[in-house]
Amino acid sequence: MNRYFWILGAFAALVLLLAVGLGLNPRDVPSPLVGKPAPAFNLNVLATPDKALGPKDMQGKVWLLNVWASWCVSCRAEHPVLVEFSKKVDVPLIGLNYKEVRGDGGFDMGKMAADEEKKLAFQRANKWLADHGDPYKLTVMDLDGRVGIDYGVYGVPETYVIDKAGVIRMKHTGPITPDILGKKIMPLLAELNK
Amino acid sequence: MIPELGNFALILAALVALILGTLPLLGAHQNRMAWVAVARPATSALALLVTFSFACLAHAFVNNDFSVVYVAQHSNSLLPLEYRVAAVWGGHEGSLLLWMLMLTWWAFAVRMLSSQLPENMVARVLGTIGLVAFGFLLFILITSNPFDRLLPGAAEGRDLNPLLQDFGLIIHPPLLYMGYVGFSVAFAFAIAALLSGQLDAAWARWSRPWTTAAWCFLTLGIAMGSWWAYYELGWGGWWFWDPVENASFMPWLIGTALVHSLAVTEKRGSFKNWTVLLAISAFSLSLLGTFLVRSGVLTSVHAFATDPRRGIFILIFLVAVIGSSLALFAWRAPKVGLGGRFALISRESMLLTNNVLLVVACATVLLGTLYPLLIDALALGKISVGPPYFNAVFVPVMTPLLFLMGIGPFANWKQASIPEILRTVRWAFVAAIIVAIAVPLIYGNWSALTALGILLAAWIVFAGAINFVGRVQSTRAGQSFLSAALKQPRSFFGMHVAHLGIAVFVIGVTMVSSFQDEKDVKMAPGESVDVAGYHFTFNGVKAVEGPNYVAAQGDFDLSVNGKFMLKMTPEKRNYHSSQMPMTEAAIDAGFLRDVYVSLGEPIDRDKPEAEWAVRVYYKPFVDWIWGGCLLMACGGLLAMLDRRYRIKSRATSAINTQAGTQQA
């Protein structure tokens, strides 16, 4: 044994720490909304613009709220997972389309009238769902992002699991992967639906 | 098509790196010159391929090719051209490619500038870099390929994070990476020396300018990042002890120790094992920094995309590179001779103390950075370690270091006399004490910590001046002072300029933390506020439009003693692509102070013409912080350009025989 081997020992300890650290998520700070009632909204439905929907309409059901937009690249990555999910699982998935027009860089909002924005947003969202498949039971349109603020949306896509009493039970930021769906969301849905 | 070519070049580069990392190393071991000869052409090919690949990615950005996922995520057709180019390294994949580009360029520089080195040595150095390059190329190709396609392509890109749309992004990452990656050369020289068993003064002489060059880049890179944070974040802070900052600061501390330790190894043949260990550590810490930043094990204000697969890959890479080099070290080090003896008081012992203090400083930063992870790993909760810890442990370590910096240059090699040194520098110390008492009094707020900072800075300046003048006088031999001064070696100038840089830096830090003033106020148009004698009048806010954002631009008149000085126009920008408003502070920079205004939020969101939250800062000497860093880097540049690195074998053989006799 030579006297320089302690350096290797110290390095091994560091590696062990880092390896354990990889399994932890420092960002896994619970959203303040988890355990609280889902903030109320009443937004126009994409398929039937003259009707509106809010969390109170979903009372008594376990449901998912998925925040998306057609300009969001990660949403496209997530989309096949959601489509697959909607085919297999009988849990209502509600889409919250977030700042469809304003969130996109390509428009000068100062020069766009409100009804023009609305028309364009519905058109774009419909086209996107037609192109990529529609996993949503319904999609509601949050044109100005106010509901997004209430829900603390800070990166699209985001997904909320809401229970029968209308309480948020889980929030996931970023695209849903098959892994997260299988290991976290599905067990939670099963438990809530018991 | 072009992204596929870039991808293909990257795959080819990985193969070339594998060849570079195996044949020359084996060849050097078995003395097969044909294999050794592969090193140089393979290095050129590697540099060419990676450069081509990088150019392909840049081409995709410049031409808005949103069918490449990475481009779609980090660019936008409205983004100005210079940011589209800088956006190449605005995200994870591209910044790894930049890292790679720098590595191959360093290797290419070694290949071009090593004509006087033995071929076996060159083969081992380039081979080691080749292995590192191979690992990184695999990492890029497997987990983070910037050329992945998005089919069908997106109509528009998501745009670059507005925080990054700044001049800082154009130069900060390249400088920082040049520093990080530059330590790979010192590392490769250390590994080559361990492999060959030739750990001598000649080795130290060869690797010294490379180490200094990397250190200069790292110094500038860190300073640039700090300056960027200062003007871009709008908080007026210049260093936050954030994990990502620490990740760059740790290699700097060890690199600084290495630069000094190499001096001892070169001049006296001592500290060989220690120097090699520092060279390995400096690069290992660069890699550790990459791991910490890229794996997402720590939370940081630098919100990088993270992916656990990447973390595992870097960790494996870390284990392979650092583990094998430390094992090699542990195996070879006991056989290395001790080198020249030295007395308890000597330049060697002072440089050793310098090294120990720098390593301790680095260890405290490492501890503070990893502590939250440790606590989390032990399931004891989630904590964060902030500036109070770092400030509390850093000052006690830095104080003796800065004090020693004043007397170190006076100490002779082998043996020095403390009374003699003290006699030479006593007036410097007296003068420093007077300045340390006077300056805080003039600024009207005396505190022990302020006085300590000024004392140390003044001490370094005065003692350095005495040392400089003394040395010039002793070599004057009838010439004028100026011509004798100009004949001093560049490395001597380099040392003093770099030390002066430290003093300037310390002054900046001390003054700004002691005497800065800030006010956080609510202002309606027409109102005014005073900070440290500066009078700010708010004239309201108007809307302005940029290429890819709209902004509320505040209009402030700055006046002193009733005399109008200038208009200041801080902005609050809303980028079309982002929900987060960005603050653009207005800064009037000056030699002795900065005045800084940043716009907060309108008090009533629907009435931007009414009251706004406004922050105004007075920051004395803040630019000295970065000025000091610039001086340090200039000092390093001077040292690197010293004539003796360009004289060929003469000095090398002389030192060899000298070292040989000392070991006997």
Interface residues (C-beta under 8 A of the other chain):
Chain A: N2 R3 Y4 F5 I7 L8 F11 A12 L14 V15 L17 L18 A19 V20 G21 L22 L24 N25 P26 R27 V29 W71 C72 V73 R76 K99 G103 D104 G105 G106 F107 M109 G110 G145 G148 Y154
Chain B: V69 A72 Q73 N76 S77 L78 L150 A154 E156 G157 R158 D159 N273 L277 F291 S295 G296 V297 L298 T299 P308 G311 I312 L315 L318 V319 I322 G323 L326 A327 F329 A330 W331 A333 P334 L370 P372 L373 L374 D376 A377 K382 N548 V550 Y575 H576 S577 Q579
